[in-house]
């Protein structure tokens, strides 16, 4: 397995690294004068666009259709499902005036869209032939975050919120869709070469209004855990609150069974963070804004010959669908251009100079390891395609190894505290299953219970609960998280 040339600052000063890299390139400009909001720059928006296209691909090929719902939700709709709104009531932004005129009905900026979408489900669904109904949208949502905000990770405007909503005739069909939702998200994260752990959230930390929630967590360079996505089985709670009924084949009426699942730009934060190194960003080839950066090595008297060849290479790669750029800036040295494209994460750099012209070769540099190789100019497309595959494979192996090293088994509170204060990561420990015990454990170790492993098969004898010494019934995951 290949490793990045240097990842020390990336891991030891992660927060500083992240803020610097998104500002210096730039990717995401946090200087907008509203706390908890930011601007996606042209380079950042290209990343966002590539990631959201992967979301669309995976959802659409499994029968989900894209929609777009309004941002504003009347307060009487938001209040329909009591458990749901109770969780969000302190985070809602309210619109109370139109110009200088007070509104008759307060309007919420959506904190999430269940209460906006499900009144329409009631209108769209009348019989079993209308089911299953599977939709998704990629929108912004607003939450009045009172904790310290962090770019992409803890914000007040979530600008890239992918939420899917499904309705089904039976519980069995709905829970089968939950499993498919987990598979869809697994494929999305795998296409980005990101590692993850799937956990069933504890009852006190599930999505408000859900029967149960399944979350995808990854580990960032500082050892803290980041939730990248969630899948929720909603049962019939929202259906009953919004009176979403359908006529069954036998003529009787019943409530639909529902699910929802979501991803935010936290996924992009994970993409930038997990693959990066001290030189900057590193991208899987599919989502890199620039896949190939061509740098001419120009000597006096050979300028036009070198530039002509560089243009030929760029045009040839572009004709085959590769996002290539020729860095022809005259004011910069080749070394400065190397720095630019290493920082911006182009998977492959091409260097062409007079000696390469004479030999009929090019120099290729892979971003993940900075290894160089010489290739024949007439096979450059094939060689670059091979390098894309090699970079992608290495990023996947490296990130999985990083996470695997940071998921450890513990059997005492002392171990938990020591490891959380050290490298962090996810700790797995025996637990009795009691909510009171679990919530008490979170307080004792100043951490979060992520839940129990999802769909990993039966466990053997677990011994005693790490907190109360009663017989352990489950193995829980504990971490410090964002």
C-alpha positions in Angstrom: 0.0 0.0 0.0 1.3 3.4 -1.0 1.4 6.3 1.5 1.3 10.1 1.1 4.7 11.7 1.3 3.9 13.6 4.5 0.7 13.7 6.7 2.1 15.0 10.0 0.6 18.6 10.1 -2.5 17.2 8.4 -3.1 14.9 11.5 -1.5 16.9 14.3 -3.0 20.3 13.4 -6.1 19.2 11.5 -8.4 22.1 12.3 -5.8 24.6 11.2 -5.0 22.5 8.1 -8.6 22.4 7.1 -9.3 26.0 7.6 -6.2 27.0 5.7 -6.7 24.7 2.8 -10.3 25.7 2.1 -9.2 29.4 2.3 -6.0 29.3 0.4 -7.2 27.4 -2.7 -10.0 28.6 -2.1 -12.8 26.0 -1.8 -15.3 27.6 0.6 -15.2 31.2 1.7 -16.4 31.7 5.3 -16.0 35.5 5.2 -19.7 36.0 4.2 -21.1 38.3 7.0 -23.7 35.9 8.4 -22.5 33.5 11.0 -22.6 29.9 10.0 -22.9 30.5 6.3 -20.3 30.5 3.5 -19.8 30.8 -0.2 -18.8 27.9 -2.5 -16.1 29.3 -4.8 -15.8 28.2 -8.4 -13.3 25.5 -7.5 -15.3 24.4 -4.5 -18.5 24.3 -6.5 -16.9 21.9 -9.0 -16.2 19.5 -6.1 -19.8 19.9 -4.8 -21.2 19.3 -8.3 -19.2 16.1 -8.8 -20.3 14.8 -5.4 -23.9 15.6 -5.8 -23.9 14.0 -9.2 -22.8 10.7 -7.6 -25.7 11.1 -5.1 -28.1 11.6 -8.0 -26.7 8.7 -10.0 -27.1 6.2 -7.1 -30.6 7.4 -6.1 -32.0 7.6 -9.6 -30.8 4.2 -10.6 -32.7 2.7 -7.6 -36.0 4.4 -8.6 -35.8 7.6 -6.6 -37.0 10.7 -8.6 -35.7 14.2 -8.0 -38.1 16.9 -6.8 -37.8 20.5 -5.5 -39.9 21.6 -2.5 -40.4 25.2 -1.2 -38.1 26.5 1.4 -40.9 28.0 3.6 -43.0 25.8 5.9 -46.1 27.2 7.7 -45.9 26.8 11.4 -49.1 24.7 11.6 -47.5 22.2 9.3 -44.2 22.2 11.2 -46.1 21.5 14.4 -48.0 18.5 13.1 -45.6 15.8 14.4 -45.0 16.7 18.0 -41.8 14.6 18.7 -40.2 15.9 15.5 -40.8 19.7 16.1 -39.9 19.4 19.7 -36.3 18.4 18.7 -36.0 21.3 16.2 -38.0 24.1 17.9 -34.9 25.8 19.3 -33.1 25.7 16.0 -35.8 27.1 13.6 -35.4 30.4 11.8 -38.8 32.1 11.5 -40.1 34.5 8.9 -42.7 36.8 10.6 -43.0 39.7 8.2 -43.6 40.4 4.5 -41.9 43.7 4.1 -43.3 45.7 7.0 -46.6 43.7 7.2 -46.8 41.0 9.9 -47.7 37.6 8.4 -50.9 35.9 9.5 -49.0 32.6 9.6 -45.4 32.4 10.7 -43.2 30.7 8.1 -40.2 28.5 9.0 -37.0 28.1 7.0 -37.0 24.4 6.6 -34.8 22.7 9.2 -35.5 19.4 7.3 -38.4 18.7 5.0 -40.6 16.0 6.4 -43.3 18.5 7.4 -43.1 20.2 4.0 -43.2 17.0 1.9 -45.7 14.8 3.7 -48.8 17.1 3.2 -48.1 16.6 -0.5 -47.8 12.8 0.0 -51.3 12.9 1.3 -52.4 14.5 -2.0 -50.3 12.2 -4.2 -51.1 8.9 -2.6 -54.6 7.5 -2.8 -54.3 3.8 -3.6 -51.8 0.9 -3.4 -51.0 1.5 -7.1 -49.4 4.8 -6.1 -46.8 2.9 -4.0 -43.9 2.8 -3.5 -43.3 6.5 -3.8 -39.6 7.4 -3.7 -38.3 10.9 -4.1 -35.3 13.0 -3.2 -34.1 16.6 -3.4 -30.8 18.4 -2.9 -31.5 21.7 -1.2 -30.4 24.1 1.6 -31.8 23.8 5.1 -31.4 26.2 8.0 -30.8 25.5 11.7 -30.0 28.0 14.4 -26.8 26.3 15.5 -25.9 27.7 18.9 -22.6 25.9 19.3 -19.3 27.1 17.8 -19.7 26.8 14.0 -17.2 25.0 11.8 -17.0 25.3 8.0 -19.1 22.5 6.3 -19.3 20.6 9.6 -21.4 22.7 11.9 -23.2 25.5 10.1 -26.5 27.4 10.2 -27.2 27.1 6.5 -26.6 23.5 5.3 -26.2 24.3 1.6 -25.9 20.8 0.3 -28.7 18.7 1.9 -29.6 15.5 0.1 -32.7 14.1 1.5 -34.7 11.1 0.2 -38.3 10.2 1.3 -40.1 7.0 0.6 -43.6 5.6 1.3 -44.7 2.0 1.2 -47.7 -0.3 1.6 -46.3 -2.5 4.3 -43.8 -2.5 7.1 -41.8 -5.2 5.3 -41.5 -3.2 2.1 -40.5 -0.1 4.1 -37.8 -1.9 6.0 -36.5 -3.6 2.8 -36.2 0.0 1.5 -34.2 0.9 4.7 -31.7 -1.8 3.7 -31.6 -0.5 0.2 -31.0 3.0 1.5 -28.0 1.7 3.5 -26.7 0.1 0.3 -27.2 3.3 -1.7 -25.2 5.4 0.8 -22.6 2.7 1.1 -22.0 2.9 -2.6 -21.9 6.7 -2.5 -19.2 6.7 0.2 -17.3 3.9 -1.5 -17.2 5.8 -4.8 -15.5 8.6 -2.9 -13.1 6.1 -1.4 -14.3 7.0 2.1 -14.3 4.5 5.0 -17.3 4.3 7.3 -18.8 2.4 10.2 -22.6 1.7 10.2 -24.4 2.0 13.6 -27.9 1.8 14.8 -28.2 5.0 16.9 -29.4 4.6 20.5 -33.0 5.5 21.2 -32.1 8.8 22.8 -30.1 9.9 19.8 -32.2 8.8 16.9 -33.9 11.1 14.4 -36.9 12.8 16.0 -40.0 10.9 14.9 -38.2 7.8 13.7 -38.6 4.3 15.0 -34.9 3.7 14.5 -31.9 5.4 12.8 -28.8 4.0 11.1 -25.8 6.3 10.8 -22.6 6.3 8.8 -19.6 7.6 10.7 -16.1 8.2 9.7 -13.0 9.2 11.6 -11.3 12.5 10.8 -7.5 13.2 11.2 -7.8 14.5 14.7 -9.5 11.3 15.9 -13.0 12.8 16.2 -15.9 11.1 14.5 -18.0 12.8 11.8 -21.5 11.6 10.9 -21.7 11.5 7.0 -25.2 10.3 6.5 -28.2 8.7 8.1 -31.1 6.4 7.1 -34.3 6.4 9.2 -37.2 4.0 9.5 -40.2 6.3 10.3 -42.9 3.7 10.7 -46.3 5.2 10.5 -45.8 8.2 12.9 -45.7 10.9 10.2 -48.4 9.1 8.1 -50.8 9.3 11.1 -49.8 12.9 11.8 -50.4 14.0 8.2 -53.2 11.5 7.5 -51.4 9.7 4.6 -53.7 6.8 3.8 -54.1 4.6 0.8 -56.7 2.1 -0.4 -55.4 -1.5 -0.3 -56.1 -4.1 -2.9 -58.9 -5.5 -0.7 -60.6 -2.1 -0.6 -59.7 -1.3 3.0 -57.7 1.8 3.9 -54.4 1.9 5.8 -51.6 4.3 6.7 -48.4 4.2 4.6 -45.1 3.2 6.1 -42.3 5.7 5.6 -38.5 6.2 5.5 -36.2 9.1 5.0 -32.4 9.4 4.6 -30.0 12.3 4.3 -26.5 13.5 3.6 -25.1 17.0 3.9 -21.8 18.8 2.9 -20.2 17.1 5.9 -19.6 14.5 3.2 -17.5 17.0 1.3 -15.6 17.9 4.5 -14.8 14.2 4.9 -13.7 13.9 1.3 -11.3 16.8 1.7 -10.1 15.8 5.1 -9.5 12.1 4.9 -7.6 12.0 1.6 -5.6 15.2 2.2 -2.0 15.5 3.3 0.5 18.2 4.1 0.8 19.2 0.4 -2.9 19.9 0.2 -6.0 18.1 -1.2 -6.0 14.7 -2.8 -8.9 13.5 -4.9 -10.3 10.3 -6.3 -10.1 10.8 -10.1 -13.9 10.8 -10.5 -14.5 14.0 -8.4 -11.2 16.0 -9.0 -12.1 19.4 -10.5 -8.9 19.1 -12.5 -7.9 15.5 -13.3 -4.7 16.2 -15.2 -2.5 19.3 -14.9 0.0 19.8 -17.7 3.1 21.8 -16.8 5.5 22.9 -19.6 9.2 22.9 -18.8 10.3 25.7 -21.1 13.9 26.5 -22.2 14.9 29.5 -24.3 14.5 28.8 -28.0 12.3 25.8 -27.4 9.2 27.6 -26.1 6.9 27.2 -29.0 7.8 23.5 -29.6 7.1 22.6 -26.0 3.9 24.6 -25.8 2.6 23.1 -29.0 3.1 19.6 -27.6 1.4 20.6 -24.4 -1.6 21.9 -26.2 -1.8 18.6 -28.3 -1.7 16.6 -25.1 -4.4 18.7 -23.4 -6.7 18.6 -26.5 -6.2 14.9 -26.8 -7.1 14.2 -23.2 -10.1 16.5 -23.3 -11.4 14.8 -26.4 -11.5 11.6 -24.4 -13.4 13.2 -21.5 -10.6 13.9 -19.1 -10.7 17.2 -17.3 -7.2 18.5 -18.2 -5.7 22.0 -17.9 -2.5 23.5 -19.4 -0.8 25.8 -16.9 0.7 28.3 -19.3 1.2 31.1 -16.8 4.4 32.8 -17.8 5.0 34.6 -14.5 5.4 31.3 -12.5 8.2 28.8 -12.4 7.5 25.1 -12.9 8.0 24.6 -9.2 5.3 27.1 -8.3 3.0 25.4 -10.7 3.7 22.0 -9.1 2.7 23.5 -5.8 -0.5 24.8 -7.2 -1.7 21.4 -8.6 -0.4 19.4 -5.6 -2.4 21.7 -3.3 -5.5 21.5 -5.6 -5.3 17.7 -5.7 -5.0 17.0 -9.4 -4.6 13.2 -9.5 -2.0 13.3 -12.2 0.6 16.0 -13.3 2.2 15.9 -16.7 5.6 17.5 -17.3 6.8 18.1 -20.8 10.2 19.7 -21.7 12.6 19.8 -24.6 14.3 16.5 -23.6 10.9 14.8 -23.5 10.2 16.1 -27.1 13.4 14.6 -28.3 12.7 11.2 -26.6 9.0 11.1 -27.5 8.1 10.8 -23.8 6.4 12.7 -21.0 6.8 12.7 -17.2 3.8 11.6 -15.2 3.5 12.4 -11.4 0.8 10.8 -9.3 -0.6 13.1 -6.6 -1.1 10.6 -3.8 2.5 9.5 -3.5 4.3 12.2 -5.7 6.0 9.3 -7.5 7.3 10.0 -11.0 7.3 7.8 -14.1 8.3 8.3 -17.7 5.8 7.2 -20.3 5.7 7.3 -24.1 3.9 10.3 -25.4 1.8 8.2 -27.8 0.4 6.1 -24.9 -0.3 9.0 -22.5 -4.1 8.4 -22.3 -3.6 4.7 -21.4 -1.0 5.5 -18.9 -3.0 8.2 -17.2 -6.0 5.9 -17.1 -3.9 3.3 -15.3 -2.7 6.0 -12.9 -6.2 7.1 -12.1 -7.0 3.5 -11.1 -3.9 3.2 -9.1 -4.5 6.5 -7.2 -8.1 5.5 -6.5 -7.2 2.1 -5.2 -4.5 3.5 -3.0 -6.8 6.2 -1.5 -9.4 3.5 -0.7 -6.8 1.2 0.9 -5.1 4.0 2.8 -8.3 5.5 4.2 -9.7 2.1 5.2 -6.4 1.2 7.0 -6.5 4.6 8.7 -10.0 3.9 10.1 -9.4 0.2 10.9 -6.4 1.2 13.1 -8.7 3.6 15.0 -11.5 1.2 15.8 -10.5 -0.6 19.0 -12.0 -2.9 21.6 -12.1 -1.7 25.2 -13.2 -3.3 28.5 -12.9 -0.5 31.1 -13.7 3.1 31.6 -10.0 3.8 32.1 -9.2 2.4 28.7 -12.0 4.5 27.2 -10.7 7.8 28.7 -7.1 7.0 27.8 -7.8 6.2 24.2 -10.2 9.1 23.7 -7.6 11.5 25.1 -5.0 9.9 22.9 -5.6 9.0 19.2 -9.4 9.1 19.6 -11.3 7.0 17.0 -14.2 4.6 17.7 -14.1 2.4 20.8 -16.3 -0.7 21.0 -17.3 -1.8 24.5 -19.8 -4.2 26.2 -23.0 -2.6 27.3 -26.0 -3.8 29.3 -28.5 -2.1 26.9 -30.0 0.2 29.5 -30.7 3.8 28.4 -30.0 5.2 31.9 -26.7 3.4 31.9 -25.8 4.5 28.4 -26.6 8.2 29.0 -24.6 8.0 32.3 -21.7 6.5 30.4 -21.7 9.4 28.0 -21.4 11.9 30.9 -18.6 9.9 32.6 -16.3 9.7 29.6 -17.4 13.0 27.9 -18.2 11.3 24.7 -21.1 10.1 22.5 -22.5 6.6 22.1 -22.7 6.2 18.4 -24.9 3.1 18.7 -24.5 -0.6 18.1 -23.0 -2.1 14.9 -25.5 -2.4 12.1 -26.1 -5.8 10.6 -22.8 -7.4 11.6 -24.2 -10.7 12.8 -24.6 -12.3 16.2 -22.1 -11.6 18.9 -20.6 -14.1 21.4 -20.3 -13.8 25.1 -19.7 -10.1 25.9 -19.0 -10.2 29.6 -19.9 -7.4 31.9 -21.2 -3.9 31.0 -18.3 -1.4 30.9 -20.3 1.0 33.1 -22.6 -0.8 35.5 -21.0 -4.3 35.6 -24.3 -6.0 34.8 -24.4 -8.7 32.1 -23.6 -7.1 28.7 -26.3 -7.6 26.0 -24.7 -5.5 23.2 -21.5 -4.0 22.0 -21.7 -0.2 21.7 -19.5 2.3 19.9 -18.2 5.3 21.8 -16.4 8.3 20.3 -15.9 12.0 20.6 -17.7 13.6 17.6 -18.4 16.8 15.8 
